[in-house]
Amino acid sequence: MSGTHDQNTPNADEPAKESDYGTPPPGAYRQPPGYPVAGPYPPAPGGAYPPASSYPAVPIGAYPSAPSYPPPPQAGYRPESYPPSMPGAYPPPAGYFPGQAPYAPYPPRASRGIGMAITSLVLGAGSLLFFWVPFVGIVAGLAAAAAVVLGAIALGRAFAGRGLSIGGIVTGALGVLLSILLTTVWFGVIFSSDASPSSHPQASASPSPNAGGGNGSGEYHYTTQTGLSPFGSTASYENDVTVSIPAGTPFTPADPEWTTQKVDLGFDVTVHNGSGKDMTVNLVGEALAGGVRGDQIVDDSVDTLKDLPLAAGATHTYHVAFSLQSQSDVEVSVSVGEQYDYVGFHG
């Protein structure tokens, strides 16, 4: 019935108890074989664990606390120099000091040596511009040789600028060859002008048909002389004009500044006009001693050798002088006019 409650029925709101299910009859549960029967636990020995109140209380501050020390600095680390790290950033490498300039990266091999190749090309091209200048060509030749060396080094080490290196080698080689050639020519011209060979100058004489002097006919007159004549002999032209020069004698110029070499010698040049016509003498000449050209002395003590009239059949002696290296192995060559060949004497 609703509203009635059986006292033996357990309440759902209360925990179940053994009495709620009744007392099991004896022998309902048997102990499994092999397990000992549990007995009661013995009581704890008296006084084994004193109560907590038996330990004396330690007052606060009775013992000093350990002093605090700053952490030791790390080698190569300057905490005041590091900027604040970004989240997730890597720490700086060991031994790196902030503010220190970063190491310059080693240049790649392909970019090295470009300056050497450019220098080679510039030197080679410059030698081609200046090899023809007297004496400067020597410097240009040295620069060209340097261009070849630098270009070969840059090319052999596989540096950058291979084309520039090849250009420097080519232009440098040309500069060396041309500088040697032109320098040899320049020195040859200089030494040939200072020391002319002992040869008769008539070989280089050329006719001047329209020049003044001579017999005025415009004809060029060649000498019948072959080679050099000894001093004191006579050389002839094909129109019967003759020239004779004796050996030179010591000469003292009126102005000492004309003495430019070791010995001053004077020469008497005798001209005979056997052409049958009047002529105008324009005496020109040169002298050598030991193959070295002498310097002609022109002052008041010698004759004026230009535009000297000489009648047909007349003879005249002209005085000339030269400053020479020595008094031996002397050669003197003269021409009596622009239309006359040179005649030479030696002794």
VMD Tcl script that draws the C-alpha trace (Angstrom):
set ca {
  {0.00 0.00 0.00}
  {1.10 3.51 -0.59}
  {1.92 5.31 2.55}
  {3.07 2.21 4.38}
  {6.74 1.46 4.83}
  {8.20 -1.84 5.65}
  {10.94 -1.53 8.22}
  {12.89 -4.41 6.70}
  {13.04 -2.75 3.26}
  {16.23 -0.67 2.85}
  {15.83 3.03 2.09}
  {17.22 4.11 -1.25}
  {18.50 7.36 0.33}
  {20.65 5.61 2.96}
  {23.80 3.49 2.42}
  {23.32 -0.19 2.49}
  {24.45 -1.97 5.65}
  {25.18 -5.58 6.36}
  {22.15 -5.69 8.63}
  {20.03 -4.62 5.71}
  {20.77 -7.83 3.94}
  {20.63 -10.02 6.92}
  {23.29 -12.05 8.65}
  {24.74 -14.75 6.40}
  {24.36 -18.16 7.81}
  {27.43 -19.85 9.22}
  {29.54 -21.54 6.61}
  {28.06 -19.54 3.76}
  {31.54 -18.22 2.75}
  {34.50 -20.47 2.98}
  {38.19 -19.41 3.09}
  {40.00 -20.43 -0.15}
  {42.48 -23.20 0.44}
  {46.12 -22.14 0.78}
  {45.52 -18.74 2.39}
  {46.12 -18.28 6.06}
  {43.35 -17.09 8.20}
  {43.81 -13.40 8.98}
  {44.10 -12.66 12.66}
  {43.82 -9.43 14.56}
  {46.72 -6.83 14.21}
  {48.81 -6.32 17.35}
  {48.74 -2.90 18.91}
  {51.64 -0.40 18.32}
  {54.37 -0.45 20.98}
  {53.93 2.23 23.53}
  {56.11 5.33 23.07}
  {57.46 4.37 19.64}
  {56.32 7.62 18.06}
  {56.29 10.61 20.40}
  {53.71 13.20 19.78}
  {54.64 16.25 17.69}
  {54.42 18.51 20.69}
  {57.49 16.85 22.26}
  {59.94 18.61 19.71}
  {61.04 22.12 20.68}
  {59.94 24.87 18.33}
  {62.77 26.82 16.56}
  {62.17 30.56 16.52}
  {62.13 32.35 13.13}
  {65.46 34.02 12.29}
  {67.48 31.90 14.70}
  {69.75 30.75 11.85}
  {71.05 33.26 9.20}
  {70.15 32.57 5.64}
  {72.92 31.83 3.09}
  {74.25 34.96 1.27}
  {73.30 35.35 -2.38}
  {76.12 35.56 -4.97}
  {75.84 36.83 -8.56}
  {76.41 34.18 -11.20}
  {80.04 34.07 -12.51}
  {80.59 35.78 -15.86}
  {81.09 33.57 -18.83}
  {84.27 33.82 -20.96}
  {83.82 36.12 -23.93}
  {80.46 37.32 -22.69}
  {79.58 40.94 -22.06}
  {76.03 41.14 -20.80}
  {75.94 44.92 -21.00}
  {76.77 44.85 -24.75}
  {74.11 42.49 -25.99}
  {70.91 44.00 -27.30}
  {67.72 42.41 -26.01}
  {67.07 39.14 -27.72}
  {64.09 38.75 -29.94}
  {61.72 35.94 -29.11}
  {62.97 32.78 -30.73}
  {66.35 34.33 -31.64}
  {69.52 32.28 -31.41}
  {72.10 33.25 -28.77}
  {75.33 34.89 -30.08}
  {78.18 32.49 -30.82}
  {80.87 31.87 -28.21}
  {83.73 34.40 -28.34}
  {81.72 37.04 -30.20}
  {81.76 40.55 -28.76}
  {78.89 42.82 -29.70}
  {80.11 45.95 -31.45}
  {82.91 43.99 -33.08}
  {83.04 44.45 -36.85}
  {81.86 41.29 -38.57}
  {84.38 39.31 -40.50}
  {84.49 40.27 -44.17}
  {83.44 37.34 -46.27}
  {86.22 35.85 -48.34}
  {85.74 37.10 -51.89}
  {84.69 34.45 -54.31}
  {87.44 33.22 -56.60}
  {85.61 34.38 -59.69}
  {85.74 38.07 -58.56}
  {89.44 38.15 -57.61}
  {92.18 39.27 -59.98}
  {89.98 41.55 -62.09}
  {92.20 44.50 -61.15}
  {95.29 42.62 -62.33}
  {93.66 41.89 -65.68}
  {92.57 45.52 -66.13}
  {96.07 46.78 -65.24}
  {97.56 44.41 -67.82}
  {95.28 45.74 -70.56}
  {95.90 49.40 -69.64}
  {99.69 48.98 -69.67}
  {99.60 47.10 -72.97}
  {97.38 49.68 -74.67}
  {99.48 52.55 -73.28}
  {102.67 51.02 -74.67}
  {101.13 51.00 -78.15}
  {100.37 54.72 -77.85}
  {103.88 55.82 -76.82}
  {106.31 53.26 -78.26}
  {107.20 55.59 -81.19}
  {108.29 58.53 -79.00}
  {112.12 58.77 -78.74}
  {113.40 57.53 -75.36}
  {109.82 57.37 -74.03}
  {109.58 54.18 -76.07}
  {111.99 52.56 -73.61}
  {109.57 53.18 -70.75}
  {106.70 52.02 -72.97}
  {108.58 48.78 -73.63}
  {109.00 48.15 -69.91}
  {105.30 48.83 -69.34}
  {104.45 46.41 -72.16}
  {106.60 43.71 -70.55}
  {104.78 44.27 -67.24}
  {101.45 43.94 -69.09}
  {102.48 40.54 -70.43}
  {103.53 39.32 -66.97}
  {100.39 40.52 -65.19}
  {98.12 39.17 -67.91}
  {99.80 35.78 -67.78}
  {99.45 35.61 -63.98}
  {95.77 36.55 -64.06}
  {95.10 34.08 -66.86}
  {97.09 31.24 -65.27}
  {95.26 31.52 -61.93}
  {91.84 31.47 -63.58}
  {90.94 34.87 -62.20}
  {88.05 36.90 -63.52}
  {88.54 38.97 -66.64}
  {89.91 36.29 -68.94}
  {89.28 38.45 -71.99}
  {91.02 41.43 -70.37}
  {94.03 39.26 -69.53}
  {94.33 38.00 -73.10}
  {94.02 41.56 -74.42}
  {96.77 42.71 -72.05}
  {99.09 39.90 -73.16}
  {98.55 40.60 -76.88}
  {98.93 44.39 -76.65}
  {101.89 44.02 -74.29}
  {103.71 41.66 -76.65}
  {103.16 44.03 -79.58}
  {104.33 46.95 -77.44}
  {107.56 45.13 -76.51}
  {108.39 44.27 -80.13}
  {107.60 47.73 -81.50}
  {109.46 49.49 -78.68}
  {112.59 47.42 -79.32}
  {112.37 48.07 -83.06}
  {111.83 51.82 -82.81}
  {114.38 52.29 -80.02}
  {116.99 50.52 -82.15}
  {116.18 52.78 -85.08}
  {116.40 55.95 -82.97}
  {119.75 54.99 -81.47}
  {121.02 54.09 -84.93}
  {120.09 57.53 -86.24}
  {121.70 59.29 -83.28}
  {125.00 57.39 -83.45}
  {125.19 57.56 -87.22}
  {124.92 61.36 -87.08}
  {127.61 61.63 -84.38}
  {130.07 59.21 -85.97}
  {129.72 59.05 -89.73}
  {131.58 56.25 -91.52}
  {134.86 57.05 -93.27}
  {133.42 57.31 -96.73}
  {133.38 59.94 -99.39}
  {130.30 62.18 -99.09}
  {129.91 62.45 -102.86}
  {127.87 59.24 -102.83}
  {125.04 61.10 -101.09}
  {125.30 64.29 -103.13}
  {122.40 65.04 -105.41}
  {122.14 67.49 -108.32}
  {120.51 70.86 -107.85}
  {119.94 72.01 -111.43}
  {118.20 75.26 -110.52}
  {120.40 76.28 -107.59}
  {122.71 79.28 -107.72}
  {126.48 79.10 -107.98}
  {128.55 77.00 -110.31}
  {128.70 78.25 -113.84}
  {125.04 79.30 -113.90}
  {124.22 76.86 -116.67}
  {122.08 74.60 -114.44}
  {124.31 71.60 -115.12}
  {125.44 69.34 -112.29}
  {129.18 68.63 -112.26}
  {130.57 65.28 -111.10}
  {134.09 64.65 -109.88}
  {136.47 62.34 -111.65}
  {137.91 61.34 -108.28}
  {137.49 57.73 -107.18}
  {137.65 57.35 -103.43}
  {139.59 59.69 -101.16}
  {142.76 61.49 -102.28}
  {145.72 62.06 -99.96}
  {146.29 65.52 -98.55}
  {148.29 67.69 -100.99}
  {146.87 66.03 -104.13}
  {144.36 67.53 -106.57}
  {140.81 66.39 -107.30}
  {139.11 67.39 -110.58}
  {135.57 67.87 -111.92}
  {134.50 66.99 -115.46}
  {134.41 70.76 -116.38}
  {138.11 71.17 -115.40}
  {137.50 72.84 -112.05}
  {140.09 71.50 -109.59}
  {140.40 71.42 -105.78}
  {143.44 70.67 -103.60}
  {143.79 70.54 -99.79}
  {147.09 70.05 -97.93}
  {147.29 68.55 -94.42}
  {145.83 70.60 -91.63}
  {147.82 72.82 -89.27}
  {147.10 73.88 -85.67}
  {144.61 76.70 -85.49}
  {143.64 79.16 -82.74}
  {140.13 80.60 -83.04}
  {139.50 84.23 -82.19}
  {136.79 83.11 -79.74}
  {137.80 80.23 -77.40}
  {134.17 79.08 -77.28}
  {134.64 77.59 -80.74}
  {137.03 75.02 -79.28}
  {134.53 72.22 -78.66}
  {136.82 69.20 -79.06}
  {140.47 68.33 -78.38}
  {142.31 69.76 -81.42}
  {141.66 72.78 -83.66}
  {143.04 72.43 -87.21}
  {143.02 74.85 -90.14}
  {142.91 73.79 -93.81}
  {143.73 75.72 -97.00}
  {141.30 74.87 -99.81}
  {142.64 75.95 -103.23}
  {140.11 76.15 -106.08}
  {141.10 76.63 -109.72}
  {138.42 77.59 -112.28}
  {139.50 75.86 -115.49}
  {135.96 75.71 -116.91}
  {136.42 78.74 -119.15}
  {133.42 80.46 -117.51}
  {133.06 82.63 -114.46}
  {131.69 80.84 -111.46}
  {130.45 81.59 -107.95}
  {131.97 79.53 -105.19}
  {129.79 78.41 -102.24}
  {132.26 76.31 -100.29}
  {130.77 73.72 -97.93}
  {132.61 70.95 -96.17}
  {133.04 68.67 -93.20}
  {135.91 67.05 -91.33}
  {136.30 63.83 -89.32}
  {139.02 62.56 -87.01}
  {139.00 58.87 -86.15}
  {135.54 58.57 -87.63}
  {134.11 61.26 -85.29}
  {132.60 64.31 -86.95}
  {134.27 67.61 -86.14}
  {132.69 71.01 -85.50}
  {133.34 73.73 -88.06}
  {134.78 76.96 -86.63}
  {133.11 80.06 -87.98}
  {134.56 83.34 -86.69}
  {136.49 86.37 -87.96}
  {139.71 84.38 -88.43}
  {138.32 82.31 -91.32}
  {136.93 83.24 -94.73}
  {133.31 83.78 -95.58}
  {132.54 80.83 -97.80}
  {129.33 81.97 -99.51}
  {128.88 83.69 -102.87}
  {132.57 84.10 -103.68}
  {133.10 85.06 -107.37}
  {135.88 83.27 -109.25}
  {136.67 84.30 -112.82}
  {137.47 81.81 -115.57}
  {141.09 80.65 -115.29}
  {141.48 82.16 -111.78}
  {142.71 80.38 -108.64}
  {141.84 81.21 -105.06}
  {142.73 79.73 -101.66}
  {140.08 79.65 -98.92}
  {140.88 79.12 -95.26}
  {138.60 76.81 -93.19}
  {138.98 75.38 -89.68}
  {137.51 72.54 -87.61}
  {137.62 71.43 -83.97}
  {138.46 67.68 -83.97}
  {139.09 64.78 -81.62}
  {142.68 64.24 -82.81}
  {145.21 65.31 -85.43}
  {145.54 61.83 -86.93}
  {143.25 59.87 -89.25}
  {141.68 63.08 -90.50}
  {139.32 63.36 -93.48}
  {138.14 66.59 -95.10}
  {135.43 66.73 -97.81}
  {134.34 69.90 -99.64}
  {132.08 71.03 -102.43}
  {132.69 74.28 -104.31}
  {129.03 74.88 -105.08}
  {125.52 73.52 -104.89}
  {125.90 72.11 -108.41}
  {129.22 70.43 -107.67}
  {129.92 67.02 -106.25}
  {131.98 66.49 -103.06}
  {135.71 65.76 -103.22}
  {137.56 64.24 -100.29}
  {141.08 64.13 -98.84}
  {142.61 62.22 -95.96}
  {145.83 61.80 -94.06}
}
mol new
graphics top color blue
foreach p $ca { graphics top sphere $p radius 0.5 }
foreach p [lrange $ca 0 end-1] q [lrange $ca 1 end] { graphics top cylinder $p $q radius 0.2 }
display resetview
